Amino acid sequence: MDRWTGKVALVTGASSGIGAAISIELVKYGIVVIGFARRLDRLQKLEKELSNEKGKFVPLQGDISKEQSIINAFKWIQVNYSGVDILVNNSGILRNSNLTDGKTDDWKAIFDVNVIGLCIATREACKSMKERDVNGHIININSLSGHRIPASVEDTNVYPASKYAVTAITETLRRELLHQKTKIKVTSISPGLVKTEIAEAGNSQALTERMASVRPLDPEDIASAVIFTLSTPPHALVEEIRIRPLEQPI
């Protein structure tokens, strides 16, 4: 991890859960972390908590579902820190809905955050990395739902579809970057059930019940997977990590 000391990482959805845990670990390794999220008060709280660590946490308020907000964030990073070396696409949402009588707005919201926002942030990060010809790394926080449909689907609606899209986007991007002969890596990390606010925020009773049925992963478990991925030498790529609770059957 020494080669990342002093480098700049953008972590989306950094105000809580997996995003906050990843930000904390990256700062401990001496990385400048730009924490991007809507809840500025939480970001500022995290900034204070990490003020004595080796790296630095920088709060940056924004909305991953809004293209201009993402573009503005990258412009701000360009002016203040010259660009990004690491992008962690962590932002993700769920809505309590279904496919047979769900709301179109809920479906659009999921794709705007989980897929379109991820693509826009990835595009801007690639521009920044290629302009400076750096050994960059893009990490997509995916889901086991991006590889198989959950057993309980009564309120998952388009969420698995959005994560299947992330799986495809990650591999398409890997091949594109390889064809362009860049030094940029791309990795997908697919957790199972993790103890976060996503069920509560999405008002998903079914997911809440599934979380209660097993000992879920902690956000720090996913942060450890990110550190492992980044710790590999420039010539080695961790393409995909799947991590689930021991008690989660499928």
ABEGO torsion letter per residue (X at the ends): XAAABGBBBBBBGAABEAAAAAAAAAAAAGBBBBBBBABAAAAAAAAAAAAABABBBBBBBBBAABAAAAAAAAAAAAAAAGEBABBBBABBBBBBBBAAABBAAAAAAAAAAAAAAAAAAAAAAAAAAAAAGBBBBBBBBBBAAAABBBABAAAAEAAAAAAAAAAAAAAAAAAAAAAAGBABBBBBBBBBBBBBAAAAAAGBAAAAAAAAABBBBBAAAAAAAAAAAAABBAABBBABBBBBBAABAX
